[in-house]
């Protein structure tokens, strides 16, 4: 980050009342989504519980140390993150299965996209069966973790004590948000420089998500009927667009890596190699769309949203 935008000069309009209200909702959201997940842990519920836990994690990150280390909060967050981690694996298996299905069933693509011929081989059947087995195994363990989480006491935040610690809350918010802004700024030109910088792309995607959920804890203000959403809301929307684009690219990377590893341990298969080729080609198109978006966004406009990530509002 440039010297002119050092962390000491960053000011955020966070306040303890808004933080408490939104954080209580974040805690309750995990509790509610957990019930839905236990009833039917389908793809939608997996997405919802992971998103709810991300928001819980954002709230927890801002708590002063004395509050974060309280037993009930610490246990609830730790078990939630355990559930998040295993469902991230399940989500990856779902993505790989979806990608394989796209290239084996001849699903129609948009008219402007060339549809590769459907692939078919025993290897594709075997890799799909292997993924289903792994998914079911992880899902069984995930349900156990979800039940353990359900048994924990849902923590309550002490509003009086946190209100008295508002200065610490603001300082921690500035530090945490500034850290993610710094890493995004560092990785941003690296990611744009080459489609092969997978590690930096993955880290930037995760940091955009974390920054987005932290900014959601700010009070949302409008500048009047004609001016619409405030800068924070606009930046949250831009972060979501960027993370979605990077997420699609990462899904391709995850699928390619899994298939290539499978091929290392099994006989070479033409159909799987064709799928990898198609995935590489499609990934390149997605990457070009991302870079084009960034070029447009990095115009000279003073209202440039992505630059606001670098300068942090």
ROLUMMI-506728 format. One line per field, with one value per residue (C-alpha): chain; x, y negated, z; residue in one letter. Coordinates in pm, whole numbers, plus 50000, padded with zeros to 5 digits. Each point is the difference from the previous one (the first is absolute). Example, Ala and Ser with C-alpha at 12.3 -4.5 7.8 and 13.67 -1.06 7.14 Angstrom:
chain: A  A
xx: 51230  50137
yy: 50450  49656
zz: 50780  49934
resn: A  S
//
This chain:
chain: A  A  A  A  A  A  A  A  A  A  A  A  A  A  A  A  A  A  A  A  A  A  A  A  A  A  A  A  A  A  A  A  A  A  A  A  A  A  A  A  A  A  A  A  A  A  A  A  A  A  A  A  A  A  A  A  A  A  A  A  A  A  A  A  A  A  A  A  A  A  A  A  A  A  A  A  A  A  A  A  A  A  A  A  A  A  A  A  A  A  A  A  A  A  A  A  A  A  A  A  A  A  A  A  A  A  A  A  A  A  A  A  A  A  A  A  A  A  A  A  A  A  A  A  A  A  A  A  A  A  A  A  A  A  A  A  A  A  A  A  A  A  A  A  A  A  A  A  A  A  A  A  A  A  A  A  A  A  A  A  A  A  A  A  A  A  A  A  A  A  A  A  A  A  A  A  A  A  A  A  A  A  A  A  A  A  A  A  A  A  A  A  A  A  A  A  A  A  A  A  A  A  A  A  A  A  A  A  A  A  A  A  A  A  A  A  A  A  A  A  A  A  A  A  A  A  A  A  A  A  A  A  A  A  A  A  A  A  A  A  A  A  A  A  A  A  A  A  A  A  A  A  A  A  A  A  A  A  A  A  A  A  A  A  A  A  A  A  A  A  A  A  A  A  A  A  A  A  A  A  A  A  A  A  A  A  A  A  A  A  A  A  A  A  A  A  A  A  A  A  A  A  A  A  A  A  A  A  A  A  A  A  A
xx: 50000  50127  50128  49719  49748  50180  49793  50038  49806  49712  49673  49688  49648  49962  49814  49932  49621  50002  50271  49804  49674  50159  50220  49705  49827  50310  50005  49630  50031  50244  49759  49707  50191  50128  49645  49942  50332  49926  49662  50140  50370  49955  50211  49784  50024  50376  50033  49779  50174  50345  49890  49847  50324  50205  49792  50036  50376  50005  49817  50232  50313  49904  49936  50269  50211  49830  49664  50131  50151  49679  49931  49651  50097  50332  49842  49711  50226  50258  49738  49836  50334  50047  49664  50095  50326  49849  49715  50257  50133  49647  49938  50317  49881  49666  50175  50219  49700  49811  50293  50030  49627  50023  50251  49845  49629  50014  49824  49931  50209  49903  49990  50319  50197  50123  49878  50264  49884  49883  50269  49947  50231  50030  50247  49736  49753  50264  50112  49638  49931  50315  49887  49654  50160  50227  49709  49780  50284  50063  49626  49961  50278  49855  49662  50175  50174  49670  49832  50287  49959  49626  50068  50210  49848  49937  50217  49867  50209  50023  49868  50101  50361  50040  49848  50259  50270  49895  50341  50167  49738  50075  50374  49973  49765  50246  50289  49820  49848  50330  50179  49769  50022  50379  50004  49747  50211  50311  49840  49789  50274  50154  49668  49947  50354  49950  49721  50244  50025  49755  50108  49969  49666  49864  50124  49856  49663  49991  50110  49728  49743  50137  50016  49645  49856  50191  49864  49648  50039  50011  49683  49853  49935  49850  50089  49647  49734  50177  50347  49900  50229  50298  50360  50010  49699  50144  50336  49830  49825  50326  50179  49724  50038  50376  49979  49740  50226  50303  49788  49905  50366  50090  49731  50170  50338  49861  49846  50311  50226  49775  49979  50375  50073  49757  50178  50336  49875  49800  50037  50001  49654  49924  49659  50135  50288  49750  49800  50317  50072  49647  50027  50331  49847  49690  50211  50202  49680  49883  50337  49986  49651  50137  50294  49770  49771  50297  50124  49661  49985  50351  49905  50080  49658  50016  49712  50205  49877  50283  50258  49801  50114  50357  49926  49742  49715
yy: 50000  49653  49779  49753  50271  50154  50182  49720  49768  50239  49913  50214  49905  50315  49973  50249  49990  50094  50258  50163  50012  50149  50241  50131  50064  50175  50232  50074  50052  50287  50146  49980  50129  50288  50126  49990  50173  50285  50058  50020  49924  49935  49762  49700  50067  50058  49659  49832  50146  49912  49642  49969  50124  49753  49716  50144  50013  49635  49897  50210  49851  49655  50091  49880  50290  50013  50070  50234  50225  50044  50373  50005  49772  50176  50347  49893  49830  50282  50269  49785  49964  50376  50042  49737  50176  50340  49850  49817  50343  50120  49688  50069  50353  49859  49753  50270  50226  49711  49924  50364  50013  49693  50170  50347  49930  49753  49729  49705  49687  49642  49935  49794  50287  50296  50323  50278  50346  50213  50232  50358  50259  50250  49762  49726  50243  50112  49650  49896  50302  49925  49640  50113  50239  49728  49757  50242  50077  49631  49933  50269  49839  49655  50102  50117  49662  49819  50198  49911  49633  50021  50123  49693  49701  49718  49714  49656  49687  49773  49673  49785  50116  49981  49650  49893  50150  49813  49836  50343  50125  49717  50052  50373  49946  49762  50242  50307  49826  49828  50336  50146  49681  50025  50362  49926  49709  50221  50290  49797  49908  50348  50169  49773  50061  50368  50259  50246  49829  50243  49949  49622  50025  50235  49775  49689  50172  50096  49653  49834  50219  49926  49627  50004  50167  49762  49698  50138  49927  49627  49790  49951  49634  49828  49656  49910  50138  49895  50119  50356  50237  49887  50084  50295  50165  49941  50144  50308  50056  49959  50242  50254  49966  50047  50298  50165  49966  50125  50276  50132  50005  50177  50264  50077  50022  50237  50228  50001  50082  50285  50161  49967  50163  50280  50057  50025  50302  50166  50087  49701  49931  49805  49877  49865  49834  49838  49869  49850  49830  49857  49882  49824  49826  49895  49884  49778  49838  49940  49850  49766  49889  49927  49796  49808  49918  49873  49788  49830  49959  49860  49701  49647  49951  49855  50234  50306  50276  50248  49736  49938  50345  49876  49670  50152  49761
zz: 50000  49921  50277  49947  50089  50297  50257  50253  49769  49930  50171  49988  50107  50212  50329  50276  49965  49632  50058  50284  49806  49690  50196  50200  49668  49869  50300  49971  49623  50058  50254  49756  49697  50209  50046  49623  49936  50240  49834  49648  49933  49628  49789  50089  50374  49974  49832  50259  50306  49861  49929  50347  50160  49796  50142  50351  49952  49891  50318  50215  49843  50123  50360  50239  50126  50340  49833  49730  50263  50195  50016  49841  49712  49941  49993  49777  49745  50002  49940  49731  49821  50020  49830  49743  49916  49932  49796  49789  49899  49924  49794  49799  49924  49885  49770  49845  49946  49841  49769  49897  49935  49777  49774  50001  49956  49712  50202  49774  50045  49919  49626  50005  50157  49800  50156  50009  49899  50295  50135  50112  50151  50283  50168  50017  50158  50251  50097  50049  50221  50200  50053  50113  50251  50138  50017  50193  50241  50072  50026  50266  50204  49937  50140  50318  50034  49935  50279  50235  49907  50064  50355  50084  50173  49751  50132  50091  49968  50303  49857  50297  50005  49623  49994  50254  49774  49687  49963  49998  49755  49757  50029  49939  49706  49839  50055  49867  49697  49926  50003  49736  49792  50007  49882  49725  49883  50003  49810  49757  49746  50037  49916  49698  49874  49923  49999  50156  50341  50160  50362  49986  49819  50266  50282  49839  49956  50368  50112  49789  50175  50345  49932  49865  50311  50226  49814  50043  50372  49929  50019  49654  49923  49698  49874  49908  49768  49683  50094  50090  50185  50200  49913  50240  49834  49656  50104  50147  49666  49808  50233  49941  49622  50022  50235  49773  49697  50191  50151  49656  49899  50323  49935  49670  50175  50263  49738  49779  50295  50115  49654  49942  50335  49916  49667  50178  50194  49721  49635  49770  49860  49685  50115  50328  49818  49765  50295  50150  49667  49982  50360  49930  49698  50193  50293  49769  49875  50357  50089  49701  50107  50347  49870  49766  50291  50199  49710  49976  50375  50016  49788  50110  50156  50349  50086  49908  50228  49975  50078  50317  50112  49979  50169  50236  49959
resn: X  X  X  X  X  X  X  X  X  X  X  X  X  X  X  X  X  X  X  X  X  X  X  X  X  X  X  X  X  X  X  X  X  X  X  X  X  X  X  X  X  X  X  X  X  X  X  X  X  X  X  X  X  X  X  X  X  X  X  X  X  X  X  X  X  X  X  X  X  X  X  X  X  X  X  X  X  X  X  X  X  X  X  X  X  X  X  X  X  X  X  X  X  X  X  X  X  X  X  X  X  X  X  X  X  X  X  X  X  X  X  X  X  X  X  X  X  X  X  X  X  X  X  X  X  X  X  X  X  X  X  X  X  X  X  X  X  X  X  X  X  X  X  X  X  X  X  X  X  X  X  X  X  X  X  X  X  X  X  X  X  X  X  X  X  X  X  X  X  X  X  X  X  X  X  X  X  X  X  X  X  X  X  X  X  X  X  X  X  X  X  X  X  X  X  X  X  X  X  X  X  X  X  X  X  X  X  X  X  X  X  X  X  X  X  X  X  X  X  X  X  X  X  X  X  X  X  X  X  X  X  X  X  X  X  X  X  X  X  X  X  X  X  X  X  X  X  X  X  X  X  X  X  X  X  X  X  X  X  X  X  X  X  X  X  X  X  X  X  X  X  X  X  X  X  X  X  X  X  X  X  X  X  X  X  X  X  X  X  X  X  X  X  X  X  X  X  X  X  X  X  X  X  X  X  X  X  X  X  X  X  X  X
//
